[in-house]
Amino acid sequence: MTTRIEHLVTSGTFSLDGGTWDVDNNVWIVADDHEAVVIDAAHDADAIAEAVGDRRLTAIVCTHAHNDHIDAAPALADRTGATIWLHPDDLPLWKLTHPDRLPDAWLQDGQVIEAAGADLTVLHTPGHAPGAVCLYDPGLGTVFTGDTLFQGGPGATGRSYSHFPTIVESIRERLLGLPADTVVRTGHGDSTTIGAEAPHLKEWIARGH
């Protein structure tokens, strides 16, 4: 059975440090005909469940715990029986959104999530958030970067729990060594490739986001 990557955009708000902003989020579904994994259950559990359809949802993997990436996770998990996975370093952020519901399981660097024919390797990439992770599948030639790496540079580091030197180090050490043709599927906006972003590392450092 063919593993495929499906894409959904959901809309809502991001709130942190007393501010709230309208955002569009990428929800990624890695699936075959029978089972699926959701990466970042953002905003709309009904829309995500509809996209999954009658396939068995085995896991909801959170790239980090900003509210716009996890707000629909408990409702989707309750509806489908899927396991919510989060890196433990993001538990303080998670609790800002879901104080009465813990994730079901903890992500670890190097762990491989096997589902729907995919092998998603967890890469701990702190900086945008302490527990931010990327998910790399060499067989699919792609890495899901959440808000760590975008088309045009690193994710934002201007708010609580974030740190610019850390995100640059994460990108340099964990992502830029991946094959140049690896497709970067981001938490917001358009996809890119490692090869398109790698030459600009010095520019990002100079900009000092």
VOPAGU-2260 file (C-alpha; in pm, 1 decimal, decimal comma):
REM VOPAGU-2260
SITE   aa  ch    i         X         Y         Z
SITE  MET   A    0       0,0       0,0       0,0
SITE  THR   A    1     123,0     343,2     -87,3
SITE  THR   A    2     203,5     585,4     190,4
SITE  ARG   A    3      94,8     935,5     102,6
SITE  ILE   A    4     109,4    1280,2     256,6
SITE  GLU   A    5    -215,6    1471,3     274,6
SITE  HIS   A    6    -246,9    1838,5     359,4
SITE  LEU   A    7    -518,0    2039,9     529,5
SITE  VAL   A    8    -516,8    2410,1     622,6
SITE  THR   A    9    -717,6    2513,6     928,1
SITE  SER   A   10    -769,8    2862,7    1066,3
SITE  GLY   A   11    -787,9    2998,1    1418,6
SITE  THR   A   12    -583,7    3204,3    1661,4
SITE  PHE   A   13    -244,8    3187,3    1828,1
SITE  SER   A   14    -219,0    3331,3    2179,3
SITE  LEU   A   15      87,4    3383,0    2396,5
SITE  ASP   A   16     226,6    3651,2    2627,0
SITE  GLY   A   17    -104,9    3835,8    2636,4
SITE  GLY   A   18    -145,2    3874,2    2259,4
SITE  THR   A   19    -367,3    3693,4    2010,4
SITE  TRP   A   20    -318,0    3667,2    1634,1
SITE  ASP   A   21    -518,1    3512,3    1350,1
SITE  VAL   A   22    -329,4    3222,3    1191,7
SITE  ASP   A   23    -362,6    2956,0     923,8
SITE  ASN   A   24    -200,7    2625,3    1017,3
SITE  ASN   A   25     -83,7    2333,6     807,8
SITE  VAL   A   26    -216,9    1999,3     928,4
SITE  TRP   A   27     -27,3    1706,2     779,3
SITE  ILE   A   28    -172,7    1357,0     750,2
SITE  VAL   A   29      63,3    1069,3     676,5
SITE  ALA   A   30    -153,6     780,2     568,3
SITE  ASP   A   31    -227,2     476,5     359,1
SITE  ASP   A   32    -571,0     328,9     287,5
SITE  HIS   A   33    -615,7     191,3     638,3
SITE  GLU   A   34    -435,5     403,9     896,6
SITE  ALA   A   35    -310,1     754,9     946,7
SITE  VAL   A   36     -99,4     982,9    1164,8
SITE  VAL   A   37    -186,8    1349,7    1214,1
SITE  ILE   A   38      94,6    1599,0    1262,2
SITE  ASP   A   39     -33,4    1903,9    1454,5
SITE  ALA   A   40    -408,1    1892,3    1522,9
SITE  ALA   A   41    -479,6    2260,3    1471,6
SITE  HIS   A   42    -807,9    2439,5    1537,7
SITE  ASP   A   43   -1070,4    2211,4    1382,4
SITE  ALA   A   44   -1111,8    1854,3    1505,3
SITE  ASP   A   45   -1415,4    1800,3    1280,4
SITE  ALA   A   46   -1231,0    1897,9     962,1
SITE  ILE   A   47    -931,0    1682,6    1052,9
SITE  ALA   A   48   -1150,7    1384,0    1139,7
SITE  GLU   A   49   -1332,0    1424,7     808,9
SITE  ALA   A   50    -999,7    1426,4     622,4
SITE  VAL   A   51    -890,7    1109,0     802,1
SITE  GLY   A   52   -1222,7     948,6     715,0
SITE  ASP   A   53   -1272,4     582,9     804,4
SITE  ARG   A   54    -901,6     514,2     843,7
SITE  ARG   A   55    -767,5     431,3    1188,9
SITE  LEU   A   56    -592,7     732,1    1338,9
SITE  THR   A   57    -306,9     586,9    1542,2
SITE  ALA   A   58    -126,3     899,3    1659,6
SITE  ILE   A   59    -151,3    1275,5    1687,2
SITE  VAL   A   60     205,3    1403,0    1692,0
SITE  CYS   A   61     261,4    1758,0    1819,4
SITE  THR   A   62     565,9    1937,0    1677,5
SITE  HIS   A   63     540,2    2173,5    1975,0
SITE  ALA   A   64     278,8    2294,3    2221,4
SITE  HIS   A   65     183,6    2643,4    2106,9
SITE  ASN   A   66    -193,7    2655,2    2129,0
SITE  ASP   A   67    -250,9    2685,7    1754,0
SITE  HIS   A   68     -81,1    2349,1    1697,5
SITE  ILE   A   69    -253,0    2154,3    1977,0
SITE  ASP   A   70    -591,0    2315,7    2041,0
SITE  ALA   A   71    -787,8    2043,1    1858,5
SITE  ALA   A   72    -574,2    1749,6    1976,0
SITE  PRO   A   73    -780,0    1633,4    2278,1
SITE  ALA   A   74   -1111,0    1650,2    2088,9
SITE  LEU   A   75    -961,9    1459,3    1795,9
SITE  ALA   A   76    -808,6    1201,0    2028,2
SITE  ASP   A   77   -1134,9    1153,9    2217,0
SITE  ARG   A   78   -1318,4    1106,5    1889,5
SITE  THR   A   79   -1074,7     861,9    1732,3
SITE  GLY   A   80    -889,8     692,1    2016,3
SITE  ALA   A   81    -556,1     820,2    1882,8
SITE  THR   A   82    -257,1     874,1    2112,3
SITE  ILE   A   83    -133,9    1231,8    2159,8
SITE  TRP   A   84     246,5    1256,4    2151,3
SITE  LEU   A   85     445,8    1557,1    2276,6
SITE  HIS   A   86     805,3    1619,8    2379,3
SITE  PRO   A   87     812,0    1656,3    2761,3
SITE  ASP   A   88    1004,9    1985,4    2747,7
SITE  ASP   A   89     689,2    2148,7    2609,1
SITE  LEU   A   90     462,6    2042,8    2894,0
SITE  PRO   A   91     455,0    2395,8    3046,1
SITE  LEU   A   92     327,3    2533,3    2714,2
SITE  TRP   A   93      79,4    2248,5    2676,9
SITE  LYS   A   94     -68,0    2325,4    3019,1
SITE  LEU   A   95    -143,7    2683,6    2912,6
SITE  THR   A   96    -397,4    2541,2    2664,6
SITE  HIS   A   97    -500,0    2211,8    2823,5
SITE  PRO   A   98    -448,6    2237,9    3201,4
SITE  ASP   A   99    -673,0    1938,5    3273,0
SITE  ARG   A  100    -557,6    1696,4    3002,1
SITE  LEU   A  101    -205,1    1559,3    2966,9
SITE  PRO   A  102     -59,9    1417,0    2645,8
SITE  ASP   A  103     -76,1    1038,8    2629,7
SITE  ALA   A  104     289,0     970,6    2548,6
SITE  TRP   A  105     623,9    1148,1    2537,8
SITE  LEU   A  106     837,9    1194,1    2230,8
SITE  GLN   A  107    1210,5    1122,9    2256,7
SITE  ASP   A  108    1488,4    1230,6    2025,2
SITE  GLY   A  109    1569,6     947,0    1786,6
SITE  GLN   A  110    1241,2     767,1    1840,7
SITE  VAL   A  111    1076,8     626,9    1526,7
SITE  ILE   A  112     699,3     644,0    1489,2
SITE  GLU   A  113     591,0     366,1    1255,7
SITE  ALA   A  114     248,1     393,1    1097,5
SITE  ALA   A  115      83,5     372,4     757,9
SITE  GLY   A  116     408,4     250,2     603,2
SITE  ALA   A  117     600,0     555,7     721,6
SITE  ASP   A  118     898,2     570,5     958,0
SITE  LEU   A  119     896,6     914,3    1118,3
SITE  THR   A  120    1216,8     980,5    1311,0
SITE  VAL   A  121    1184,3    1236,0    1590,4
SITE  LEU   A  122    1447,6    1510,8    1582,5
SITE  HIS   A  123    1446,3    1730,7    1893,6
SITE  THR   A  124    1494,7    2084,8    1761,0
SITE  PRO   A  125    1446,7    2332,8    2045,9
SITE  GLY   A  126    1445,8    2707,5    1992,2
SITE  HIS   A  127    1097,6    2807,2    1880,9
SITE  ALA   A  128     982,2    2611,1    2184,7
SITE  PRO   A  129    1183,3    2399,5    2430,4
SITE  GLY   A  130    1022,3    2074,8    2318,1
SITE  ALA   A  131     996,2    2149,4    1947,1
SITE  VAL   A  132    1054,5    1848,2    1724,8
SITE  CYS   A  133    1080,7    1775,1    1354,0
SITE  LEU   A  134     978,6    1445,4    1197,8
SITE  TYR   A  135    1201,0    1305,5     923,2
SITE  ASP   A  136    1116,8    1019,3     689,4
SITE  PRO   A  137    1397,1     945,8     441,5
SITE  GLY   A  138    1174,5     704,7     252,3
SITE  LEU   A  139     925,1     980,7     185,0
SITE  GLY   A  140    1203,1    1233,4     126,5
SITE  THR   A  141    1046,0    1480,7     363,1
SITE  VAL   A  142    1081,4    1645,3     701,8
SITE  PHE   A  143     790,9    1799,8     891,2
SITE  THR   A  144     941,7    2098,9    1067,8
SITE  GLY   A  145     651,2    2254,8    1256,1
SITE  ASP   A  146     760,3    2610,1    1333,9
SITE  THR   A  147    1134,6    2535,1    1345,4
SITE  LEU   A  148    1219,7    2598,1     978,3
SITE  PHE   A  149    1014,4    2783,0     718,9
SITE  GLN   A  150    1058,1    2891,4     361,6
SITE  GLY   A  151    1290,1    3185,6     424,2
SITE  GLY   A  152    1430,5    3105,1     764,2
SITE  PRO   A  153    1385,8    2996,7    1124,3
SITE  GLY   A  154    1064,1    3017,8    1318,0
SITE  ALA   A  155     995,3    3313,7    1543,0
SITE  THR   A  156    1185,6    3344,4    1870,2
SITE  GLY   A  157    1052,7    3670,5    2009,2
SITE  ARG   A  158     820,2    3528,0    2272,8
SITE  SER   A  159     834,9    3327,7    2595,2
SITE  TYR   A  160    1006,4    2988,0    2591,7
SITE  SER   A  161    1195,1    3067,2    2267,9
SITE  HIS   A  162    1562,3    3141,6    2198,2
SITE  PHE   A  163    1721,9    3247,0    1869,5
SITE  PRO   A  164    2073,8    3098,4    1914,0
SITE  THR   A  165    1911,4    2768,2    2009,8
SITE  ILE   A  166    1688,6    2748,5    1702,4
SITE  VAL   A  167    1982,2    2829,8    1474,3
SITE  GLU   A  168    2187,5    2556,0    1637,1
SITE  SER   A  169    1898,3    2310,1    1600,5
SITE  ILE   A  170    1858,5    2388,2    1231,6
SITE  ARG   A  171    2230,9    2372,4    1164,7
SITE  GLU   A  172    2291,7    2050,7    1357,5
SITE  ARG   A  173    1971,7    1854,6    1292,9
SITE  LEU   A  174    1824,0    1973,9     961,9
SITE  LEU   A  175    2075,1    2124,4     722,6
SITE  GLY   A  176    2269,1    1797,3     698,8
SITE  LEU   A  177    1966,9    1619,2     550,4
SITE  PRO   A  178    1973,6    1555,2     172,7
SITE  ALA   A  179    1929,3    1876,0     -24,1
SITE  ASP   A  180    1619,1    1748,9    -202,5
SITE  THR   A  181    1438,9    1675,8     125,0
SITE  VAL   A  182    1101,9    1851,9     116,3
SITE  VAL   A  183    1043,1    2074,8     420,0
SITE  ARG   A  184     676,8    2067,7     516,6
SITE  THR   A  185     615,5    2353,1     757,1
SITE  GLY   A  186     364,3    2445,8    1023,7
SITE  HIS   A  187     245,4    2752,7     831,5
SITE  GLY   A  188     280,6    2863,9     471,8
SITE  ASP   A  189     447,9    2701,5     174,1
SITE  SER   A  190     681,3    2404,9     167,6
SITE  THR   A  191    1046,3    2437,8      67,1
SITE  THR   A  192    1354,9    2213,9      52,8
SITE  ILE   A  193    1666,4    2175,8     264,6
SITE  GLY   A  194    1873,5    2273,0     -38,0
SITE  ALA   A  195    1681,4    2596,8     -83,9
SITE  GLU   A  196    1726,8    2702,8     279,0
SITE  ALA   A  197    2075,0    2576,0     369,1
SITE  PRO   A  198    2273,9    2848,1     184,7
SITE  HIS   A  199    2107,7    3122,5     389,8
SITE  LEU   A  200    2215,3    3022,1     739,7
SITE  LYS   A  201    2468,5    3305,9     772,7
SITE  GLU   A  202    2208,4    3558,5     657,1
SITE  TRP   A  203    1966,0    3440,1     926,0
SITE  ILE   A  204    2233,2    3469,0    1193,0
SITE  ALA   A  205    2318,8    3819,6    1072,5
SITE  ARG   A  206    1953,0    3918,4    1083,2
SITE  GLY   A  207    1938,0    3781,9    1437,3
SITE  HIS   A  208    1561,6    3731,8    1432,9
